Amino acid sequence: MKKHPNIGSNFDAFLAEEGELEESTAIAIKRVIAWQLSQAMKETGTTKSELARRMKTSRTVVDRVLDGADASLTLDTMTRAATALGRRIKFDLVVT
């Protein structure tokens, strides 16, 4: 009986073996940031149009910032959104 190679491993190891760990991690981080920005908008009563004005951009860009599935946004754009809401983005590097 052949032993399954993923039994006993963790989900990150499985994603790494499938070559999808980096993309999955980027999407997960983007979803968290989008959710946090959305929560900050609710807390401050900021509309999408107001956020776009503060960021000096279009509402379409704000929609992309708040779209958790769009992992292609730049760090600059996400940082401008956070700053416009009186927040900052904090990243940490961790040993894997």
MARBA-3410 file (N, C-alpha, C, O; in Angstrom, 1 decimal):
96
0.8,-1.2,0.0,0.0,0.0,0.0,0.9,1.2,0.0,1.7,1.4,0.9 ~ 0.7,2.1,-1.0,1.4,3.3,-1.1,0.9,4.4,-0.1,-0.3,4.7,-0.1 ~ 1.8,5.0,0.6,1.5,6.0,1.6,1.3,7.4,0.8,2.1,7.7,0.0 ~ 0.2,8.1,1.2,0.0,9.4,0.6,1.0,10.4,1.1,1.2,10.5,2.3 ~ 1.6,11.1,0.2,2.7,12.0,0.6,2.3,13.2,1.4,3.1,13.8,2.1
1.0,13.6,1.4,0.6,14.8,2.2,0.0,14.4,3.6,-0.3,15.3,4.4 ~ -0.2,13.2,3.9,-0.7,12.8,5.2,0.4,13.1,6.2,1.5,12.7,6.1 ~ -0.1,13.9,7.3,0.8,14.3,8.3,1.5,15.6,8.1,2.1,16.1,9.0 ~ 1.4,16.2,6.9,1.9,17.5,6.7,0.9,18.5,6.9,-0.3,18.2,7.1 ~ 1.3,19.8,6.9,0.4,20.9,7.1,-0.1,21.5,5.8,0.4,21.1,4.7
-1.1,22.3,5.9,-1.7,22.9,4.6,-0.6,23.7,3.9,-0.6,23.7,2.6 ~ 0.2,24.5,4.6,1.2,25.3,3.9,2.2,24.4,3.1,2.6,24.7,2.0 ~ 2.5,23.2,3.7,3.4,22.3,3.0,2.7,21.8,1.8,3.4,21.6,0.7 ~ 1.4,21.5,1.8,0.7,21.0,0.7,0.7,22.1,-0.4,1.0,21.8,-1.6 ~ 0.4,23.3,0.0,0.4,24.4,-1.0,1.8,24.6,-1.6,1.9,24.9,-2.8
2.8,24.5,-0.8,4.2,24.6,-1.4,4.5,23.5,-2.4,5.0,23.8,-3.4 ~ 4.1,22.3,-2.1,4.3,21.2,-3.0,3.5,21.4,-4.3,4.0,21.0,-5.3 ~ 2.4,22.0,-4.2,1.6,22.3,-5.4,2.0,23.5,-6.1,1.5,23.8,-7.2 ~ 3.0,24.3,-5.6,3.5,25.5,-6.2,2.5,26.7,-6.1,2.5,27.6,-6.9 ~ 1.7,26.6,-5.0,0.6,27.7,-4.9,0.7,28.4,-3.6,-0.2,29.2,-3.3
1.8,28.2,-2.8,1.9,28.8,-1.5,2.0,30.4,-1.6,1.3,31.1,-0.9 ~ 2.9,30.9,-2.5,3.0,32.3,-2.5,1.8,33.0,-3.0,1.4,34.0,-2.4 ~ 1.1,32.5,-4.0,-0.1,33.1,-4.5,-1.2,33.1,-3.5,-1.9,34.0,-3.3 ~ -1.3,31.9,-2.8,-2.4,31.8,-1.8,-2.1,32.7,-0.6,-3.0,33.3,-0.1 ~ -0.9,32.9,-0.2,-0.5,33.8,0.8,-0.8,35.2,0.5,-1.3,36.0,1.3
-0.5,35.6,-0.8,-0.7,37.0,-1.2,-2.2,37.3,-1.2,-2.6,38.4,-0.8 ~ -3.0,36.3,-1.7,-4.5,36.5,-1.7,-5.0,36.6,-0.3,-5.9,37.5,0.0 ~ -4.5,35.8,0.6,-5.0,35.9,2.0,-4.6,37.2,2.7,-5.5,37.8,3.4 ~ -3.4,37.7,2.4,-3.0,38.9,3.0,-3.9,40.1,2.4,-4.3,40.9,3.2 ~ -4.1,40.0,1.1,-4.9,41.1,0.5,-6.3,41.1,1.0,-6.9,42.1,1.2
-6.9,39.9,1.2,-8.3,39.8,1.8,-8.3,40.4,3.2,-9.3,41.1,3.5 ~ -7.3,40.2,4.0,-7.3,40.7,5.3,-7.2,42.2,5.3,-7.9,42.9,6.0 ~ -6.3,42.7,4.5,-6.1,44.2,4.3,-7.4,44.8,3.8,-7.8,45.9,4.3 ~ -8.0,44.2,2.8,-9.3,44.8,2.3,-10.4,44.8,3.3,-11.1,45.8,3.4 ~ -10.5,43.7,4.1,-11.5,43.7,5.2,-11.2,44.8,6.2,-12.1,45.5,6.7
-9.9,44.9,6.6,-9.5,45.9,7.6,-9.8,47.3,7.1,-10.3,48.2,7.9 ~ -9.5,47.6,5.8,-9.8,48.9,5.3,-11.3,49.2,5.3,-11.8,50.3,5.6 ~ -12.1,48.1,4.9,-13.5,48.2,4.9,-14.1,48.6,6.3,-15.0,49.4,6.5 ~ -13.5,47.9,7.3,-13.9,48.1,8.7,-13.5,49.6,9.1,-14.3,50.2,9.8 ~ -12.4,50.0,8.7,-12.0,51.4,9.0,-12.9,52.4,8.4,-13.2,53.4,9.0
-13.3,52.1,7.2,-14.3,53.0,6.5,-15.6,53.1,7.3,-16.2,54.1,7.5 ~ -16.1,51.9,7.8,-17.3,51.9,8.6,-17.1,52.7,9.9,-18.0,53.5,10.2 ~ -16.0,52.5,10.5,-15.7,53.1,11.8,-15.7,54.6,11.7,-16.1,55.4,12.5 ~ -15.1,55.1,10.5,-14.9,56.5,10.3,-16.1,57.2,9.5,-16.1,58.4,9.3 ~ -17.0,56.3,9.0,-18.1,56.8,8.2,-17.6,57.4,6.9,-18.3,58.3,6.3
-16.6,56.8,6.3,-16.0,57.2,5.1,-16.6,56.4,3.9,-16.6,55.2,3.9 ~ -17.1,57.2,2.9,-17.7,56.5,1.7,-16.5,56.2,0.7,-15.4,56.7,0.9 ~ -16.8,55.4,-0.3,-15.8,55.1,-1.3,-15.4,56.3,-2.0,-14.3,56.5,-2.4 ~ -16.4,57.2,-2.3,-16.1,58.4,-3.0,-15.2,59.3,-2.2,-14.3,59.9,-2.8 ~ -15.5,59.4,-0.9,-14.6,60.2,-0.1,-13.2,59.6,0.0,-12.2,60.4,0.0
-13.1,58.3,0.1,-11.8,57.7,0.2,-11.0,58.0,-1.1,-9.8,58.3,-1.1 ~ -11.7,57.9,-2.2,-11.1,58.2,-3.5,-10.6,59.6,-3.6,-9.5,59.8,-4.1 ~ -11.4,60.5,-3.1,-10.9,61.9,-3.1,-9.7,62.1,-2.2,-8.7,62.8,-2.6 ~ -9.7,61.5,-1.0,-8.5,61.6,-0.1,-7.3,61.0,-0.7,-6.2,61.4,-0.5 ~ -7.5,59.9,-1.5,-6.3,59.2,-2.1,-5.9,59.9,-3.4,-4.9,59.5,-4.0
-6.7,60.8,-3.9,-6.5,61.5,-5.1,-6.5,60.5,-6.3,-5.6,60.5,-7.1 ~ -7.5,59.7,-6.3,-7.7,58.6,-7.3,-9.1,58.5,-7.7,-10.0,59.2,-7.2 ~ -9.4,57.5,-8.4,-10.8,57.2,-8.9,-11.5,56.2,-7.9,-10.8,55.5,-7.1 ~ -12.8,56.2,-8.0,-13.6,55.3,-7.2,-13.3,53.8,-7.7,-13.4,52.9,-6.9 ~ -13.0,53.7,-8.9,-12.6,52.3,-9.5,-11.4,51.8,-8.7,-11.4,50.6,-8.4
-10.4,52.6,-8.5,-9.2,52.1,-7.7,-9.6,51.7,-6.3,-9.1,50.7,-5.8 ~ -10.5,52.5,-5.7,-11.0,52.2,-4.3,-11.7,50.8,-4.4,-11.5,50.0,-3.5 ~ -12.5,50.6,-5.4,-13.2,49.3,-5.5,-12.2,48.2,-5.6,-12.4,47.1,-5.0 ~ -11.1,48.4,-6.3,-10.0,47.4,-6.4,-9.3,47.2,-5.1,-9.0,46.0,-4.7 ~ -9.1,48.2,-4.4,-8.5,48.1,-3.0,-9.3,47.3,-2.1,-8.8,46.5,-1.3
-10.7,47.5,-2.2,-11.6,46.7,-1.3,-11.9,45.4,-1.8,-12.7,44.6,-1.2 ~ -11.5,45.0,-3.0,-11.7,43.7,-3.6,-10.7,42.7,-3.1,-9.6,42.7,-3.5 ~ -11.1,41.8,-2.2,-10.2,40.9,-1.5,-9.6,39.9,-2.5,-8.6,39.3,-2.2 ~ -10.2,39.7,-3.7,-9.7,38.8,-4.6,-8.6,39.4,-5.6,-7.9,38.6,-6.3 ~ -8.4,40.7,-5.5,-7.5,41.4,-6.4,-6.1,41.5,-5.7,-5.9,42.5,-4.9
-5.2,40.5,-5.9,-3.9,40.6,-5.2,-2.9,41.3,-6.0,-1.7,41.3,-5.6 ~ -3.3,42.0,-7.1,-2.3,42.6,-7.9,-2.0,44.1,-7.5,-1.2,44.8,-8.2 ~ -2.7,44.6,-6.5,-2.5,46.0,-6.2,-1.1,46.2,-5.6,-0.5,45.3,-5.0 ~ -0.6,47.4,-5.8,0.7,47.7,-5.2,0.6,48.1,-3.8,-0.4,48.5,-3.2 ~ 1.7,47.9,-3.1,1.9,48.3,-1.7,1.6,49.8,-1.6,1.0,50.2,-0.6
2.0,50.6,-2.5,1.8,52.0,-2.5,0.3,52.4,-2.5,-0.1,53.2,-1.7 ~ -0.5,51.7,-3.3,-1.9,52.0,-3.3,-2.6,51.6,-2.0,-3.4,52.3,-1.5 ~ -2.2,50.4,-1.5,-2.8,50.0,-0.2,-2.4,50.9,0.9,-3.2,51.2,1.8 ~ -1.2,51.4,0.9,-0.7,52.3,1.9,-1.4,53.6,1.8,-1.7,54.2,2.9 ~ -1.6,54.1,0.6,-2.3,55.4,0.5,-3.8,55.3,1.0,-4.3,56.2,1.6
-4.4,54.2,0.8,-5.7,53.9,1.3,-5.7,53.9,2.8,-6.6,54.6,3.5 ~ -4.8,53.2,3.4,-4.7,53.2,4.9,-4.4,54.5,5.4,-5.1,54.9,6.4 ~ -3.5,55.3,4.8,-3.2,56.6,5.3,-4.4,57.6,5.2,-4.6,58.4,6.1 ~ -5.2,57.4,4.1,-6.4,58.3,4.0,-7.4,58.0,5.0,-8.3,58.8,5.3 ~ -7.3,56.8,5.7,-8.2,56.4,6.7,-7.6,56.6,8.1,-8.2,56.1,9.1
-6.4,57.2,8.2,-5.8,57.4,9.5,-5.2,56.2,10.0,-5.0,56.0,11.2 ~ -4.8,55.2,9.1,-4.2,54.0,9.5,-2.9,53.8,8.8,-2.5,54.6,8.0 ~ -2.1,52.8,9.2,-0.9,52.4,8.5,-0.9,50.9,8.4,-1.5,50.2,9.1 ~ -0.1,50.5,7.4,0.0,49.0,7.1,1.3,48.6,7.7,2.3,49.2,7.5 ~ 1.3,47.5,8.4,2.5,46.9,9.1,2.7,45.5,8.5,1.8,44.7,8.6
3.9,45.3,8.0,4.3,43.9,7.6,5.4,43.4,8.4,6.3,44.2,8.9 ~ 5.4,42.1,8.6,6.5,41.5,9.3,7.1,40.3,8.5,6.3,39.6,7.9 ~ 8.4,40.2,8.5,9.0,39.0,7.9,9.1,38.0,8.9,9.6,38.3,10.0 ~ 8.8,36.7,8.6,8.9,35.7,9.6,9.8,34.6,9.0,9.8,34.4,7.8 ~ 10.4,33.8,9.8,11.2,32.7,9.4,10.3,31.5,9.1,9.4,31.2,9.9
10.5,30.9,7.9,9.6,29.8,7.6,10.3,28.5,7.8,9.7,27.4,7.5
END
